Amino acid sequence: MGDMLPPMRELYPNPADDVDPVERYAADDRSSPAGERPWVLINMIATVDGATAIHGRSGTLGGPADKAVFSAIRAVADVILVGAGTVRAESYGTPRTPPGKDEPPRLAIVTRSLEIDPAGRVFAEAPPGRRPIVVTTERSDASRRAALAGVADILVAGVDDVDLTQTLTALRQQGARVVLCEGGPSLNGHLVAAGALDEICVSVAPLLAGGSSPRLAHGDAAPDVVPMRLDRALEADNMIFLRYVRNRSVSAASAPSTS
Ligand SMILES: NC(=O)c1ccc[n+]([C@@H]2O[C@H](COP(=O)([O-])OP(=O)(O)OC[C@H]3O[C@@H](n4cnc5c(N)ncnc54)[C@H](OP(=O)(O)O)[C@@H]3O)[C@@H](O)[C@H]2O)c1
């Protein structure tokens, strides 16, 4: 761990000082759920009062401890799924190859509009053989699709909206076992509504932002509330790093209804 990294403690389930987030996240069981999709997790940061961005960016919410956890979680992913809104807001670059791995996770960008610059960093910096996947709809603009096909692999899933169940099945068929969604809130909302989520990692930042920033997952309510179970809580530098996994021992029917 780097010198700048504040000591990280595990609060739950096994209280301990000086834990290594890379080791902790790598040791988690993410065997694929039943069916044809990969294990799907979301990783997001939010302030104590629930803001996911300040002035439209999330970068100012974290610090060195959050960066360490962010990288540790990226290291378990085969594919990073991200909404085009986040790519535009955060000037996304290429994920790095995690220590001990041969290649970086592949980026998959979800977009209906295809309004992503083909000359952008996200495409220009991709290593050979790891160019990003652009996931779009049948009705998306043909000329924009052709322009992006020069720098990305195009995956068409769904007619008006990207069908995330179809997308995840296609990614599994391409070999992805773990798909990490890095937001933003609208894409997360679609994933929750599709019922396609196994794990959510939340970094709670010691800040109060007020404002009207969206929640971690934003959009149409899920048909059923998804019961989750607290798996781990780490702490460093006044931040809390929560890992919740789907609680398969509680049926959705016994959870509160969304209607
Ligand atoms: N706190 C955090 O950890 C965190 C993480 C990520 C982002 N953020 C913040 O969140 C904000 C961006 O989030 P956002 O919710 O506005 O955007 P987003 O979820 O990143 O992207 C939304 C866009 O993704 C595409 N999209 C998502 N689901 C789709 C579907 N089912 N079918 C077709 N297209 C779909 C659409 O792209 P097109 O518009 O191209 O059609 C849509 O406009 C930024 O402020 C960013 O800083 C925070």
The ligand as a Gaussian input file, in Angstrom:
#p B3LYP/6-31G(d) Opt

LIG

0 1
 N      -20.930000       8.985000      -6.999000
 C      -20.488000       8.110000      -7.866000
 O      -19.892000       7.090000      -7.525000
 C      -20.759000       8.367000      -9.338000
 C      -20.449000       7.372000     -10.279000
 C      -20.730000       7.618000     -11.617000
 C      -21.302000       8.827000     -11.984000
 N      -21.552000       9.761000     -11.056000
 C      -22.159000      11.043000     -11.437000
 O      -23.422000      10.763000     -12.029000
 C      -23.686000      11.713000     -13.070000
 C      -23.997000      10.977000     -14.355000
 O      -25.002000      10.051000     -14.078000
 P      -26.341000       9.986000     -14.934000
 O      -27.306000       9.167000     -14.152000
 O      -26.711000      11.351000     -15.373000
 O      -25.844000       9.230000     -16.212000
 P      -25.390000       7.721000     -16.512000
 O      -26.228000       6.719000     -15.799000
 O      -23.910000       7.618000     -16.392000
 O      -25.685000       7.710000     -18.042000
 C      -27.014000       7.872000     -18.501000
 C      -26.965000       7.643000     -19.967000
 O      -26.584000       6.289000     -20.207000
 C      -27.342000       5.785000     -21.268000
 N      -28.258000       4.782000     -20.732000
 C      -28.367000       4.367000     -19.439000
 N      -29.233000       3.368000     -19.359000
 C      -29.689000       3.147000     -20.622000
 C      -30.594000       2.235000     -21.193000
 N      -31.209000       1.287000     -20.468000
 N      -30.817000       2.298000     -22.533000
 C      -30.177000       3.215000     -23.289000
 N      -29.288000       4.102000     -22.815000
 C      -29.066000       4.058000     -21.495000
 C      -28.051000       6.975000     -21.879000
 O      -27.046000       7.530000     -22.739000
 P      -27.291000       8.534000     -23.956000
 O      -27.679000       9.829000     -23.299000
 O      -25.982000       8.623000     -24.649000
 O      -28.369000       7.937000     -24.783000
 C      -28.292000       7.828000     -20.661000
 O      -28.533000       9.189000     -20.951000
 C      -22.466000      12.593000     -13.164000
 O      -22.708000      13.749000     -12.408000
 C      -21.381000      11.777000     -12.495000
 O      -20.408000      12.582000     -11.912000
 C      -21.325000       9.554000      -9.732000

